[in-house]
Amino acid sequence: MPSKRINGIYRMPAEWERQKSTWIAWPHNEDDWPGKFNGIPWVFSKIVSEISKVQKVNILVKDNTDKKKAIFFLKTLNTNLKKIRLIICKTDRAWTRDYLPIFLKNDKNRNILSNWEFNAWAKYKNFKKDNKAYLKVQKLKKIEIIKPKHNGKKIVLEGGSIDVNGDGLLLTTKQCLLSKVQQRNKGFYKHDYNQIFHKFFGIRKVIWLNKGIYGDDTHGHIDDIARFVSKNKIFIAKEFNRKDKNFKNLKENLEIIKKFNRENSEKIKIINIPMPKPKLIDGIRVPASYLNFYILNKIVLVPTFNDTNDKIILKIFKKHFKNRNIVPVDSSILIWGFGTIHCMTQQEPS
């Protein structure tokens, strides 16, 4: 049963803090990659294989058939299966960032699970399996779990909609959490979320950016546009082409962080990350972004798109992650599901 003790302030660790494992769901929903699903298990296997070199990987598979498939693909890539734990758990999609529990630290610095409601980005009808996946994690981890509420209401929140520095700062967007189009929590305003983030993530200040990138199926997730890479440093997406649809919105986001720096004592170093050129698949623009990277214990997995900016951004990552190896992952087909590496992973801190 969920713990009733939710009055204390918890802390959400930053992604670069020491991790125990990564949680992933094996892809099976072909509708997420229509016409191109056959290549997706190979991309997932590549990512899992890289992660397994530095830490354990827990993989949710929908049944024994998919378990055998996963083993086949992983063995083909010479993955260390001793670092892999395959868990039978039915899911709707593979985007674990948004529906699996978020690991927090309690007042004794012990891991707990926080399970937030998931409604498939207020867009799709098939999400009941995803919304129950936390039960499997809870059963396996056997640690305290909380189900956050605000004013007596359950809270819809996706992991991809927030990013923290582990020291009291949080990034999010108005477009995602305050939208009346793809509504998460009816009647919730800025002050409501500020209270929620303070209570459950230990947040002192929230940086509210404006909008996400064009083609984003989640309606403004932060992990495509701005990410903390240290306590006082942010990578932020920048579009240099004034004619591009993202130019105005990304410029506004940059100005918001600059204003935050002017008005607050916490001076954040801003590192511009160029956007790849607009990427179209079957005539549809997809939300390709280098900001959907995933930080692990010894490496950083970075999505690439066969773009001229790939080499440029990899140099930037190497400069700012001197103690980690930078591992590029071709995500040119993966992005057809409107997400890449960060969307499909969820970290478990040590």
C-alpha positions in Angstrom: 0.0 0.0 0.0 1.2 3.6 -0.7 2.7 5.4 2.3 0.5 8.0 4.0 3.5 10.1 4.9 3.6 12.7 2.2 4.0 15.8 4.3 7.7 16.0 4.3 9.9 17.4 1.6 11.5 14.8 -0.6 14.3 15.4 -3.0 14.6 14.3 -6.6 18.3 13.5 -7.4 19.8 15.0 -10.5 20.4 12.6 -13.4 24.2 12.8 -13.1 24.1 11.6 -9.5 25.2 8.0 -9.0 22.8 5.5 -10.4 22.0 1.9 -9.5 20.1 0.9 -12.7 18.1 2.0 -15.6 14.4 1.0 -16.3 13.3 0.4 -19.9 10.3 -1.2 -21.6 10.8 -3.4 -24.7 9.1 -1.9 -27.7 6.0 -3.8 -29.0 3.5 -1.1 -30.0 4.0 -1.0 -33.8 1.6 1.9 -34.0 4.2 4.1 -32.4 6.5 3.6 -35.4 4.1 2.9 -38.3 5.8 1.3 -41.2 9.3 1.4 -39.6 8.9 -0.8 -36.5 11.3 -3.5 -37.7 14.4 -1.3 -37.1 13.3 -0.2 -33.6 14.3 -3.3 -31.6 17.8 -2.9 -32.9 18.0 0.7 -31.7 16.7 -0.3 -28.3 19.2 -3.2 -28.2 22.0 -0.8 -29.0 21.0 1.5 -26.2 20.5 -1.3 -23.7 23.9 -2.8 -24.7 25.7 0.5 -24.1 23.9 1.0 -20.7 24.8 -2.5 -19.6 28.5 -1.7 -19.9 28.2 0.7 -16.9 25.2 -0.4 -14.9 22.3 -2.8 -14.6 19.2 -2.6 -16.9 15.7 -3.6 -16.0 13.6 -4.3 -19.0 9.8 -4.7 -18.9 8.6 -7.1 -21.5 4.9 -7.8 -22.2 5.1 -11.6 -22.4 7.5 -14.6 -22.7 7.5 -14.2 -26.5 8.9 -10.7 -26.3 11.3 -11.9 -23.6 12.8 -14.3 -26.1 12.9 -11.6 -28.8 14.8 -9.3 -26.5 17.3 -12.0 -25.6 17.9 -12.7 -29.3 18.5 -9.1 -30.2 20.7 -8.4 -27.1 22.8 -11.6 -27.7 23.3 -10.5 -31.3 24.9 -7.3 -30.1 27.1 -9.3 -27.6 25.3 -7.6 -24.6 26.3 -8.7 -21.2 23.1 -10.5 -20.1 24.3 -10.7 -16.5 23.6 -7.0 -16.3 20.1 -7.4 -17.7 16.9 -8.2 -15.8 13.9 -9.1 -18.0 10.6 -8.6 -16.2 7.2 -9.6 -17.5 4.9 -6.5 -17.3 2.3 -5.5 -19.7 2.6 -1.9 -21.1 1.0 0.2 -23.8 4.1 1.9 -24.9 7.9 2.0 -24.4 8.2 5.6 -23.1 9.0 4.7 -19.5 10.2 8.2 -18.7 6.6 9.4 -18.6 4.8 6.6 -16.7 7.2 4.7 -14.5 7.6 5.9 -10.9 10.1 8.7 -10.3 12.7 7.7 -7.7 13.1 10.2 -4.8 15.2 10.5 -1.7 13.4 10.8 1.7 14.6 12.6 4.8 16.9 9.7 5.6 18.4 9.8 2.1 16.8 6.5 1.2 15.2 5.7 -2.1 11.4 5.8 -2.4 9.1 5.6 -5.3 6.7 8.4 -6.3 3.9 7.3 -8.6 2.2 10.0 -10.6 -0.9 9.6 -12.7 -0.4 9.1 -16.4 -3.0 9.9 -19.0 -1.0 9.4 -22.2 -0.3 13.1 -22.6 -4.0 13.8 -22.5 -4.0 12.6 -26.1 -4.4 8.8 -26.4 -6.9 6.4 -25.0 -4.7 3.4 -24.4 -2.7 4.0 -21.3 -4.2 1.8 -18.5 -1.4 -0.7 -18.7 1.2 2.0 -18.5 -0.6 3.6 -15.6 -0.4 0.3 -13.6 3.3 -0.5 -14.4 4.3 1.0 -11.1 2.9 -2.0 -9.3 5.6 -4.2 -10.8 8.3 -1.8 -9.9 7.0 -1.5 -6.3 6.7 -5.3 -6.0 10.3 -5.8 -7.2 11.9 -3.0 -5.2 10.0 -3.5 -2.0 10.5 0.1 -0.9 8.2 2.9 0.2 5.9 4.3 -2.4 3.9 7.6 -2.3 1.1 8.6 -4.6 1.3 12.4 -4.6 -1.9 14.4 -4.3 -2.6 18.2 -4.3 -5.8 19.5 -2.6 -7.1 16.0 -2.5 -6.6 15.4 -6.2 -4.2 12.9 -7.9 -1.6 14.6 -10.0 -0.9 13.8 -13.6 2.8 14.3 -14.3 5.3 12.9 -16.8 9.0 12.6 -16.1 9.8 14.2 -19.5 7.9 17.4 -18.5 10.4 18.3 -15.7 14.2 18.4 -15.2 16.0 19.1 -11.9 19.5 20.1 -10.8 19.2 18.1 -7.6 19.7 21.3 -5.6 16.4 23.0 -5.6 15.9 24.1 -9.2 13.4 22.7 -11.7 12.8 23.3 -15.4 9.4 22.9 -17.1 7.1 24.6 -19.6 3.9 26.4 -19.5 2.8 24.8 -22.7 2.8 21.3 -21.1 1.6 21.8 -17.6 -0.7 24.9 -18.0 -2.2 23.9 -21.4 -5.9 24.0 -21.8 -5.5 22.0 -25.0 -3.8 18.8 -23.7 -4.8 19.2 -20.1 -3.1 17.3 -17.4 -4.6 18.7 -14.2 -7.7 20.8 -14.5 -7.7 23.8 -12.2 -4.0 23.7 -11.5 -2.0 26.9 -11.9 1.6 27.9 -11.5 1.3 28.3 -7.7 -0.2 24.8 -7.5 2.7 23.2 -9.3 5.3 25.3 -7.4 3.8 23.8 -4.2 3.8 20.3 -5.6 7.4 20.6 -6.8 8.5 22.0 -3.4 6.8 19.3 -1.5 7.8 16.2 -3.5 11.0 17.2 -5.3 12.5 19.6 -2.8 12.3 22.5 -5.2 13.0 26.1 -4.2 12.6 27.8 -7.6 10.8 26.7 -10.8 12.0 28.0 -14.2 8.9 28.2 -16.3 9.9 28.2 -20.0 7.3 28.9 -22.6 6.9 26.4 -25.4 8.5 23.2 -26.7 9.5 22.3 -30.2 7.4 21.9 -33.3 6.2 18.3 -33.8 6.4 17.4 -30.1 3.6 14.9 -29.5 3.7 15.6 -25.7 2.9 19.3 -26.1 6.0 20.9 -24.8 8.2 18.5 -22.9 11.3 20.0 -21.3 13.6 17.2 -22.3 13.6 18.3 -25.9 14.5 21.9 -25.2 16.5 22.5 -22.0 18.4 20.3 -19.5 20.5 20.8 -16.5 24.0 19.2 -16.9 25.3 20.4 -13.5 23.9 22.4 -10.6 24.5 25.7 -12.3 24.7 24.8 -16.0 22.0 24.3 -18.6 22.1 23.0 -22.1 19.4 24.8 -24.1 18.2 24.2 -27.7 18.9 27.1 -30.1 17.6 27.5 -33.6 19.8 29.7 -35.8 17.6 29.7 -38.8 15.2 32.7 -38.4 12.8 31.1 -40.9 12.4 27.9 -38.9 9.2 27.3 -37.0 11.2 26.8 -33.8 13.2 30.0 -34.0 10.8 32.3 -32.0 9.9 29.8 -29.3 13.4 28.7 -28.6 14.6 32.3 -28.5 11.9 33.2 -26.0 13.0 30.3 -23.8 16.6 31.5 -23.9 15.5 35.0 -22.8 13.5 33.5 -19.9 16.6 31.9 -18.5 18.6 35.0 -19.0 15.9 37.0 -17.1 16.0 34.3 -14.3 19.7 34.9 -14.0 19.2 38.7 -13.8 16.6 38.4 -11.1 18.1 35.6 -9.0 21.4 35.0 -7.1 21.8 31.6 -8.7 23.7 32.4 -11.9 23.2 29.6 -14.4 25.7 29.1 -17.2 23.9 28.8 -20.5 25.3 26.5 -23.2 23.6 26.8 -26.6 22.9 23.5 -28.4 22.2 23.9 -32.1 19.1 22.1 -33.4 19.4 19.6 -36.2 17.9 20.6 -39.5 14.1 19.9 -39.7 13.6 16.2 -40.0 10.7 14.8 -41.9 9.6 11.2 -42.0 6.9 10.3 -44.5 6.3 14.0 -44.9 5.7 14.6 -41.2 8.1 16.8 -39.1 9.3 14.9 -36.0 10.7 16.5 -32.8 14.4 15.7 -33.4 16.5 17.3 -30.7 19.9 16.7 -29.2 18.5 17.6 -25.8 16.9 14.1 -25.4 20.2 12.7 -24.1 20.5 10.4 -21.1 23.2 10.8 -18.4 24.5 7.6 -16.8 27.3 6.7 -14.4 30.2 6.8 -16.8 28.7 7.7 -20.2 26.2 10.1 -21.8 24.0 8.6 -24.6 23.3 11.3 -27.2 20.8 11.1 -30.0 22.1 11.9 -33.5 20.2 12.3 -36.8 22.7 12.0 -39.7 22.8 15.8 -39.6 25.7 18.2 -40.2 25.3 19.4 -36.6 25.9 15.9 -35.2 29.7 16.4 -35.0 29.4 19.9 -33.6 27.2 19.0 -30.7 29.2 15.9 -29.8 32.2 18.2 -29.4 30.1 20.4 -27.0 29.1 17.3 -25.0 32.7 16.1 -24.7 33.8 19.5 -23.5 31.1 19.7 -20.7 31.1 16.0 -19.7 34.9 15.5 -19.2 34.4 12.6 -16.8 32.0 10.7 -19.0 32.4 9.1 -22.4 30.0 10.5 -25.0 28.2 7.7 -26.9 26.2 8.8 -30.0 23.2 6.8 -30.9 21.7 7.1 -34.4 18.1 8.0 -33.6 16.9 8.8 -37.2 14.3 6.0 -37.1 13.7 6.0 -33.3 12.4 9.6 -33.5 9.5 8.4 -35.7 7.9 7.5 -32.4 8.2 11.2 -31.4 10.8 10.4 -28.7 14.4 9.2 -28.4 16.8 8.1 -25.6 15.7 10.1 -22.6 12.0 9.4 -23.3 12.6 5.6 -23.2 14.7 5.5 -20.0 14.1 6.1 -16.3 17.0 6.2 -13.8 17.2 4.5 -10.4 19.6 6.4 -8.1 22.0 4.5 -5.9 
